[in-house]
Amino acid sequence: MTNGINTREMILEILLQIDEEGEHSHIAIRNALSKYQFLPKQERAFVTRVCEGTLEYRIYIDYIINSFSKITVDKMKPPIREILRSAVYQLKFMDRVPDSAVCNEAVKLAQKKGFYNLKPFVNGVLRTVARQMDELEYPSREKNLVKYLSVKYSMPEPLVLRWLNVYGEETTEKMLADFLEEKSLTVRCRTYLNSVEETCESLRAQGVTVEDAPYLPYAKKISDFNHILALDAFIQGKIMVQDVSSMLVAEIANPSKGDYVIDLCAAPGGKSLHMGDKMEGFGTVDARDVSQYKVDLIEENIHRAGAINVQAKVKDATVFDVDSECQADIVLADVPCSGYGVIGKKPEIKYRSTAQKQEELVILQRNILDKAAEYVKPRGVLIFSTCTIAKEENEENMMWFMNNHPFKLESIDEYIPDELKSETTALGYLQLLPGVHGTDGFFIARFRRK
């Protein structure tokens, strides 16, 4: 407890917000830490790690709890369930806090939340887990591969089965392992106004560790800082938070000075600003999104970057904009998707996946692509991208688009580094896989209007 703030109570409230209210994990954690900005770095790190870890390892943790509790996790009251989950995460994965303290704090929190009669239950389950956890038997790989991978890597069985069928055992396990790995933050150094080395020097001067990210010389991984909002390079717009996979969109789009670009689903604006930078301040990037909240995010980044050729507008990508018909040299359609490629950053995605949602997304994507096609000039370029690894949303929608619109795929080999070139990139598309390519899972296809 610091300054009257019980960090474990904070953790409970964040987890309930994510699990019961459907909030995104990064937003729930960010909002809570913003509310208590005076928390020391160590406490902030503790809250973040326990929240993220409890969420990432939920299936693994539930397997442990269900092995030692007479009441299964799904039958528990939500606050008790999250108290036990976060405590078991600490018992299993964190050595800094003694087991006895983890148990005691969990019991105290249960009482504080009005569950006085459940104190013995919470205490009994956690002390049994602490004593016997290392003796627990887990599912057998040989007898049930899907169950084994599901528990070991905390991934719902339907997703494990789907990826085994598409990508095979070796690649699937690489992806599952990668989702659980802690990663540095990836940023794009803006080469339009500053050299990469100048930006890196600024970061290092503030104690930040800077490493090369794969594929692109201006992509860097940064770590060992408390808050990105306190970094001069961020405040001055010299860096943009962006994964390498997302940076490849602008590389593959390859805009020219003076182009008119429409980015249909632009928030928070990383790709729009990258396009603007590649055009060196000339031309116009029309960065659009569906709500004022999302446009505010884009405008915040435009202002910080001092981008003079990027403008943000509220426009629904599913509604045809007659004024844009045949106007754009390049259209970016980074469409809403299942997000399976970024599960490592937003672990709640894996628990919210359903077959019905997948089908609805495919229809939504086709609706947006229908409109996007109309905005491209004759001989203009359309870039279709997603942050998922689902073939229904990627390759299958790519083929559907070509069969229904006067566009052809165009090789992307001249725009990407040699190590990413393959048979598919020669055709015009790239599927990046987590754990295989060193990036988020991401799909990019380049079309030319006939």
N, C-alpha and C positions, 0 to 999 in steps of 0.2 A: 504494500500500500504506500502510495506517495501523495503528499499534499491532500490527504483525505480521499484520494481516488483508489478504489480497489481494482487493480488491474484484472483480476480474475472475473470480477463482475462485468468489467468492460468486455472481456472476451466472450462471456456468456451472452451479453446483449448483442454483440456483433454476430455471433453464430446463429442466434434466434432470428435476427434480421435477415440473414442469408437464407436460412432453412425454412422459416415460417412465412416470411414476407416476400421472398423471392428476389431480394436485392442482390446485385452483383457483388462478389467478394471484395474486389479492389475498391469499389465505391464505399461499401460499408466500413472497411478498415480505414480508408482515407478520411471519411467524414468523422469517425470516432477520434482519430489521432489529431485532426484539425481542431476538434472541440477542446481537446486537452493538450494544447501545444507546449505547455510548460513541462510535460512529462520528460524526464531525463532520457537520453539516447538508449540506455540499457533497457528501460521499461518499455519504450516504444518498440524496440526490437523484440522483446519478450511477447508483447501483445500480438505483433505481426506474425511472429513465428508460430505461436500456438494456434492462432486463428487459421493461418494458411495450412499448417501441418495437419490440424484436426480435420479440415475440409479435404485436403489431398488424400489422406489415409483413412477416410471414413469407413470404407468397406472392410479394410484390414482391422481397424479398431472395433467395429461392430462384431466382427468374427470373434475377437478376443472377449468382448463383453458377453456375447451370447454363450460363449463356452463356460462362463463362470457365474452367470446370473440366471435365476429361475424365471425371471420376467425378461422376455426378449426386447431388444431395443425398440422395435416398432410398436410395442405395447406401452412404452413408458411415456410419462408426461414430458412434453418438449423441454422444459428447463432441466429436468433431471437427466434426460437423455444427453443434452449438450454439456452438462456438468461432468457426467461420466466420460463422455467422449474426449473432452479436452484434458481431463485428468489422466486418462489412459494414454493419450498421446504423450503427455509429459513423462509418465512412468516408462513408456517404451522407448522414446526417442530423445529424451533430454536428461542429462546426468547432473546438471547444475543444481537442481532442486531435489533435496532428499525425498525418498518415497513417503516417509511419515508426514512431511510437510504438505506434499501433494494431497494426500488423503485428508488431512486435517482441514486444509483450506477448502476442499470440495464439500466436506460435511458442514462447515461454517456457512458456505455460500447457499447450500440447500436450506439451511435453517433461515438465513436472511431472506430468502425468497418465499418463505411461508410453508416450507415442507418439513416441519419439525418432526412429524411422524415417520418421515422417510430417511432421517439421519442414520439409523442403524443399517438400513438397506444400502445406502451409498457407501458407508464405512465398510460394511462387510464385503461388498463386491470389489471395492478398490484394494482392500488389504489382501483379499484372495488373489486378485490379479497380480499384485506386487510380489506375492510369495511364489506363485505357481506359473506365471506367464512363460517363463523359459522352458517349462516342461510341456507346453501345449503342442499338440500335433496339428499340422496344417494339411490342407488337401493335397493329395498325391498327384504329381505331374503325370505319372504313367496312367493312373486310373481315370483322371478327369482333367485334361489339359485346360479346358475353358475355366473350370472352377479354380484351379491352381493359379492361373494367370490373373483371374478376377480378384482373388483375395490378396495375392502377393503384391500386385500393382494397384490395388483399389480401383478397379475399372469394372463397371457393370457388365455382366455376362453377355447381354445382347451386342454390346459394342465389341467386346473381345471376339465373339464368334464372327461378327461381320468382317472385322479386319483380318482374322485368320483366313477367311474364305477369299478375301481380295488380295492380301499382301503376303500370306504365308506365315509360318511360325517365327522364323528368324527376324524378319522385318517388324512384325507385330510386337515382338518382345522388345526390340530396340526402341520402338515408339513408346511403349508403355513405361519403360525404364526412364526414358528422356522426360516424360511428363512429370516425373517425381523429382528430377534433379533441380537443385537450386541454381539459378542462373544470374549472371550479371545483367545490368540494364544495358540495352543496346541503343546507341544514339547515332544520328547522322550529323557529321560536322559539315556545316554549310560552307562550301568552297567558293561560292559566288562572291562573298565579301571578305573572307579570311582564309588564310592557309590552314590546313589540317594541323600542322605542327604548332602554330600559334594558339589554336584552340586547345590542343592537348597540353601545352605548357600552362595555360590558364587553369585548366582542371588540376594538373599536378601541383600547382602552386597552392591549391586549397586542400591538398592531401588526398586527392582522388587517385585511385589506381586506374590506369588507362591501358587497355589491351586491344590488339587488333581483332576485329570481327572478320568472319570469312568473306571472301569474294570481292569486296569493294574497298578501295583504299581509304575512303572517307567514313567508313563504318567502324565504330569503336565500341568496346564493352567497358563500362565504368562501374566501379564498386568502391567501398570504403568511404561513403559519405552519408551524412545523416538525412538530409532532405534536399532533393534536387532544386527546390525553390530558392535555396540559399547559394546555389552555384552561380558565379558571375557569368560563366559561359551560357548558362540557361537563361538568366535574366536578360542578357544582352542579345539573345536570339542567335547565338553562334552554334548552338546544338538543338536538335529536335529529337525527342524520344520516338524511335521508330525501329522496327525489326528489319534486318537485312532483306527478308523476303518481301516486305512492303517497299523497300527502296528499289528493288528490282523492277517494280512496275514502271517507274519513271524512266529507268534505263531502257526497258523494252519498248516503252511508248516513244522515246527518242524525239521529243518536240524540237521544233526550230524556232529561232527568234521571230516574234510576230505572230505566232500561231494563236488561234482561238481554241481553247480547251474547255470542255465541260466535264466536271467531275460530279457524277450524279449522287453518290452517297458518300460525301466527302468527310464528315466529322470523324476525328477531331482536326483534320486538315493536313496531316503529314504528307500525303501524296500530292495534294494540291500545291503545297508550298515547295515541294521538291520539283514539281513541274515548273513552277514559277522561277525557281533558282536556275534550272537548266536553260530557261529562256532568257536568263540574265536581265530580268526586269522588263523585258519587252513583251508584247502581246498581252493576252488576257486569259486568266484561269478563272472560270465561273464555278466556284465551289458551292455546291447545293446540298441541302439535307432537309429532312421532313419536318423538323420542329425548330422553334426559336431557341430552345435549350441547346440543341446540337449546333445550330449556326453560331450561337454565342461562344461555344468551344472553338469553332474555327476562327472566329474574329479575334478571340484572345490570342491565338497563335499567330494570326496575321499581324496583329499589333506588336507583339513581342518580337517578331521577326523583321518588322519594318518592311513587309512585302508590298511593293507598289503595284504589282500586276496580278494580284489575287483578290477576288471579291467574293463575299459570302452572301447567299440568298436562301430564304426559306422556300423550297419547292419540293413537292412530292414526286419522287421518281416514277411512281405508278400512274401519274396523270400526265397526259400528253401536253407538251408546251409547244403550241403552234409557232410561236415566234422563233423557236430554236431549230425548226425543220431545215435540214441540209445546211446548217450554219457552221458546224464545228470541224476543224481540221483533225482533232483527236477527241474522242469521248472515252472517259474512264468509267467503267461500270463495275465498281468493287461492291458487289451486291450483298445484301443480308444473307447470312448462311448459318449452318449449324455450329460453326466455330470449333469443330473438332481439332483443328490444327493448333489452337491456342489453349488447349486444356491445361497445359503447364502453367499458364498465367491466370486462367479463369477456371479453376477446378470444378466449380458448381455446374458448368456446362454438362459434364458427363452424367450428372444425376438428373438432369432435366430433359434428357434426350428421349423422344418417342418417335415411333414410325409415322404417326399422324403429323407431328411437327415437321418431319423430314419432307413429307409429301407436300405440305402447305408451303414450305420454303422453295421447293422446286417450282411450284406454280408462281409464287411471288417473283422469283428470279426471272422466269420467262416473261412475265408481265413487264418487268423493268427493261429487259433486253429488247423487247418489242419496241418500246419507246426510244431506247438508246440508239437503235438502228436508224431511226428516222432523223436523228440529229446530225448524223455523219455526212459530210460533203461527199460527192462522187470522188473516188480514189482516196478518201480520208481513212483514218485508222480508228478502230474500236478495240479497246483493251478490256477484256473480261477477266475479273479476278475474284477469288474468295479466300478466306482463311480457314478452309476445311480440307479434309482428305477423303470426303465422300464422293464416290464416282457419279452418283445420281445428280449431284449438284455441279460437278465439274465436267468430266469428259462427256457424260450423257447430255448435259445441257449445251455443251459446246457443239456436239453433233446436231442436236435439235435446232440450234440457232442457224447453223450453216444450211440445213435442209429447208429452212423457212424464210431466209433473208438473202439478199444479193451480196453476200460476203464470202471471202475465201480466207483460209488460214495463210499466214505468211511466216516464213522461217524467222526465228528470233536469235539464231546463232551469232549474228554480227553484233548483238547488243549484250551478250552475256559472257562471263569468263569461261575459259576452255573446260574447267572441271565440271561445269554444269551442262555441257553440250551432250546431246543424246539423240536417238532416233526421233523422239517426240519433239525436241526443240527444233530440229531441222524441219519438222512439219509445221511448228508454230505454237507449241504449248509446253508448259513446264509444271510438273507436280513436285513440290518440295515436301519432304517427309521429316518430321521431328526424329532425332536420333540417327538419321541417315545423312542429312545435308547440313546439320549444324544451325538450322533456322527453325522458325515456326513452320507448321504445316501450311502450305500456301499453294494456290493454283493460279497460273497466269496464261492467258491465250491472247494472241495478237491477230486481229482480223483486218483485212483491207476491203473497203467497199468496191464492188466491181464497177 
